[in-house]
Amino acid sequence: MNDALKVTRLHYIKREISFVVPIIIMALVVIVSILVALVMQRVGLNPDSTEWKEGFQNNGGAFWSFPGFFVYLGVQAIASTFPFGMALGTTRKAYAAGTALFFLLQAAYIAALGLVLFALERLTDGWFVSAYVFNVNMLGSGNVPILLWMIFTVAFFSLSIGGVFGALFVKAGTKGPMILAIALILAVAVLLVILAPQLGAIFRSLTFVRVGAGFLAIGVAAAVGQYLGLRSASVR
């Protein structure tokens, strides 16, 4: 357990990337949404209208803003710290466990950040201009547990996916992530072909709990894949 915690602390050496960059990303989404709201008001749209509220309720900026960054963070977390982790004398299992804990803590951090910004948005009635970023359909429409659940699971999923790509890069260079990407694309394509007749029913049955559980399950599977990739990776 101590070795795993050492690895977790190792990942937090770059505190700016772990703590500051997510704040900047979220702040940019808020700023862009505010600017859009101001432009819409300038062209004569009414912030109290049904069309305005429905439009901003479909704002997915907060949902889509951080997965790309967290995939990158997951990749660089493995690629940049694996040799140092081994130099600490940790086992590969402890390294994978410490990295998974880092991913969980980061996901919890981004969920807490989302909650703070959601509270500010509610307090200011949409950042003073009726711009809704976190009180939106994709994050539960004001349901706090759903907001936290969706942000947490998507963040952990993204980090873990990045982690498994990073592990394969350490193991096999650029060929590893490329082969995995091709395999995933083919698997998704085959799955869509098989499930095509049932896709409508599947989408109608989806709930926030089920979607989040799916993200979480894939994230856990990716964390296991990360360990399997690192188990025989050479230390460079």
Buried (B, 14 or more C-beta within 10 A) or exposed (E): EEBBBBBBEBBEEBEEBBEEBBBEBBEEBBEBBBEBBEEBBEEEBEBEEEEBEEBBBEBEBBBEBBBEBBBBBBBBBBBBBBEBBBEBEBEBEBBBBBBBBBBBBBBBBBBEBBBEBBEEBEEEEBBEBBBBBBBBBBBBEBEEEBBBBBBBBBBBBBBBBBBBBBBBBBBBEEEBBBEBEEEEEEEEEEEEEEEEEEEEEEEEEEEBEEBBEEBBEBBBBBBBBBBBBBEEBEEE
